[in-house]
Amino acid sequence: MDRVLIAGAGPVGFTVALNLARRGIPFTLLEGGDKIFDDPRAGTIHPPTLEMFATIGVTDTMIARGIVVGNYHYRDRKNGVVADFDLGVLANDTPFPFRLMLEQHKLCYILHDLLKNYSGHEILMEHRVTGVEQDASGVVAQVETPAGPKTYRGSYIIGCDGGRSQVRKSMNVDFDGFTYPERFLVLSTRYDFQPHGYAITNYIADPEEWCALFKVPGADDRGMWRVVFPADAAAPPEVIFEESAVQARIQGFHRKEGPYDVAHRNLYDVHQRVASCYRNGRLLIAGDAAHINNPLGGMGMNFGLHDAFSLTDKLGKILLEGANESLLDVYDRQRRTVAREYLQRQTIENKNNIEQKDPARQAEFYASLRAIVADRDKLRAYLLRVAMIEGVRRAASID
Ligand SMILES: Cc1cc2nc3c(=O)[nH]c(=O)nc-3n(C[C@H](O)[C@H](O)[C@H](O)COP(=O)(O)OP(=O)(O)OC[C@H]3O[C@@H](n4cnc5c(N)ncnc54)[C@H](O)[C@@H]3O)c2cc1C
């Protein structure tokens, strides 16, 4: 069988890879970088993602390495808790009625380790895809390598190569949407916020400076807190990262004696975009290559992982069972529809709500959250949506 090419060894590329390996489909995974990226990005994993990984025996390891979070807070920066969301209400909807805090690079390490149990594939680091062409029987990727330019041939290429995807650019599809005027600043500290009444996950609304506060396991699994703030797009990174500026930000959020130990400081541009099509013949995209969104709600990577399971299921049927290639159009329709209906809508709404400047609208929003947590049926309906279960069900209903 011809090999499948995968561009990009991020969480989505590795998930595609393991799903192909388990089916005995040979592949070459081409990664531009020299190692798995470990910058602080996704840390939240939602119930349907855990359900999908459970089907391939990965979830127990993920849970063993992560932090299980049964509730999260929506807070007002000045007045404290607005609503405490109990994910336990989803107990009849999912075997995993919680969020799992686990950094995305650790998920990559877990998947990379599992791939060692399979043969018939290669993982090539420092192999950057620079262009892709296709003919009737396959694709050819042009690849920049330490030994100079090379070409790789495969039956299909799956672009899991992130927001600036070269595979997407080779497909000639639009990537419409918008970029927010501000960036997101992520600061990490070991300081423990839990004794001060914070949950492991907190969304903290404020008209001037909202923030989000999460605990992830951290490099030594002893816990690392991430504090996310909006940052002025015009300010140079060195000004934003300057020690006194960083201390002022985090002390402004939670005053404590002595300076914070700030382990990481990172800035991210934030966009809302969806590709106009996820397929052009033998070229396919998944994950950030296909859709990008702001991280409030912790949905982007999860959504890309759902793409990976959906696409490999369909590709497996085509390559192993002789199913019609039109299944790849079903992949496009299912995943692109829910990217627009759920991922984009929900994350845009999350950002509008957390930074709401109109006091009347903010009060209305807080009242709606309080009404949701006060009523078990409303809470379940709300959490089915924000815990990403509804999106998976909706995708499955599309032919
Ligand atoms: C601050 C922040 C917090 C976030 N938190 C969450 C969260 O809690 N939950 C969540 O679900 N999502 C979250 N996200 C989003 C999440 O990080 C992304 O959705 C996720 O990284 C997408 O995974 P991916 O594998 O599609 O792409 P990436 O992680 O971007 O991986 C792409 C890979 O492709 C490689 N590559 C790029 N170009 C090429 C090329 N031409 N050839 C070969 N290789 C190439 C890159 O080196 C990289 O390894 C967050 C994002 C940010 C910025």
The ligand as a Gaussian input file, in Angstrom:
#p B3LYP/6-31G(d) Opt

LIG

0 1
 C       -2.298000      30.346000      24.697000
 C       -3.015000      29.220000      24.033000
 C       -3.765000      28.341000      24.803000
 C       -4.468000      27.311000      24.205000
 N       -5.208000      26.479000      24.990000
 C       -5.945000      25.504000      24.425000
 C       -6.675000      24.567000      25.244000
 O       -6.659000      24.631000      26.471000
 N       -7.394000      23.590000      24.628000
 C       -7.417000      23.479000      23.260000
 O       -8.126000      22.596000      22.761000
 N       -6.693000      24.302000      22.463000
 C       -5.946000      25.311000      23.007000
 N       -5.168000      26.106000      22.219000
 C       -5.085000      25.849000      20.768000
 C       -4.040000      24.762000      20.471000
 O       -2.786000      25.146000      20.947000
 C       -3.982000      24.493000      18.970000
 O       -5.293000      24.333000      18.486000
 C       -3.149000      23.231000      18.667000
 O       -1.780000      23.470000      18.858000
 C       -3.369000      22.777000      17.230000
 O       -2.643000      21.597000      17.019000
 P       -2.134000      21.234000      15.559000
 O       -1.440000      19.923000      15.712000
 O       -3.243000      21.393000      14.597000
 O       -1.095000      22.396000      15.183000
 P        0.256000      22.815000      15.894000
 O        0.235000      22.488000      17.340000
 O        0.491000      24.226000      15.485000
 O        1.343000      21.874000      15.215000
 C        1.726000      22.065000      13.878000
 C        3.065000      21.361000      13.655000
 O        3.380000      21.458000      12.274000
 C        4.727000      21.860000      12.112000
 N        4.817000      22.541000      10.825000
 C        4.390000      23.794000      10.508000
 N        4.601000      24.048000       9.208000
 C        5.165000      22.921000       8.696000
 C        5.588000      22.556000       7.397000
 N        5.479000      23.409000       6.362000
 N        6.140000      21.317000       7.215000
 C        6.243000      20.441000       8.254000
 N        5.856000      20.744000       9.508000
 C        5.310000      21.963000       9.720000
 C        4.994000      22.753000      13.315000
 O        6.394000      22.811000      13.555000
 C        4.216000      22.026000      14.407000
 O        4.976000      21.029000      15.043000
 C       -4.433000      27.144000      22.796000
 C       -3.659000      28.008000      22.018000
 C       -2.961000      29.028000      22.627000
 C       -2.122000      29.943000      21.769000

